[in-house]
Amino acid sequence: MTTIPDDRRSLRLVRLVVVGGSIAVIVVAVAMFVGGWFLRQDEIPIGLDWIGYRQGWERLLRTGTPYEPFQFTGPYTPEHLDFIHPPSFLPLVAPFTILPAPFDYLAWMAVPTVLTMILLRRLAWWAWPIVAILAITPNTLITYVNGNSSMWFAAAFGWSLFIGWSAGLIAMKPSLAVLGLPGFARDPRGTILLVAIPILATIPFLSTWADWVTILQNAQGIGPFYSLVQWTVFTIVALPWLTTRGVRHLQRVRSGRSHPVDTPMDAPPAR
């Protein structure tokens, strides 16, 4: 019978406590936050951003553009229900609008949430407390409860650090375009293909691209990278790579500096 050394047994216990405790903190915080939101849903409906996306798609089918008339008439400050995404975002929204409420919202949330949970299985155990701290911030909780599109693009960004091509999805939200660069560097061809597919899908409503440019010009109070304010969401999904492959890469770099390779000038003289 094989016995486990005490030090390994202790490390397993520490890992269990750290990971289990962090997940418990997240679950309790989410339950309390969502419960409190339910009590106030008459004032602020759950899934506010998703409602805006669904209305944008339905408006496109009804009027030929996903944007509201007031967005064309002059300066305005975007609110949660205002659709300001490019037309290439609509093919992502459309399949979920087939479902009735609240199943449309639940499915919209479930896909990126599950993808993020699978991604977090790659996380180094010691980084779980960092994830817990970031996950229970209002910034992260509001992003998910509102059904904001950033949770989709965060999942795409996190996976792109491993597989590359999923970065193409981020093109649907240009304010996050900078996050697509690592994935593009890993798999340029796959990334470009994923960028092209939803753009080609907008050919039947090609004129809406001009509409998008107009409503962005009229939008006030947002910069080109306004979505990066949700930095906690993107940090969480970057941690699985940073704490595994990123750490190994850093170790290799440091090891290379500690043991420099002899150059011809440094090499010992021949005997």
Buried (B, 14 or more C-beta within 10 A) or exposed (E): EEEEEEEEEEEEEEEEEBBEEBBEBBEEBBEEBEEEBEEEEEEEBBBBBBBBBBBBBEBBEEEEBBBBEEBBEEEBEBEBBBBBBBBBBBBBBBEBBEBEEEEBBBEBBEBBBEBBEEBBEBBBBEBBBBBBBBBBBEBBBBBBBBBBBBBBBBBBBBBBBBEBBBBBBBBBBBBBBEBBEBBBEBBBEBBBEBBEEBBEBBEEBEEBBEBBEBBBEBBEEBEEEBBBBBEBBBBBBBBBBBBBEBEEEEEEEEEEEEEEEEEEEEEEEEE
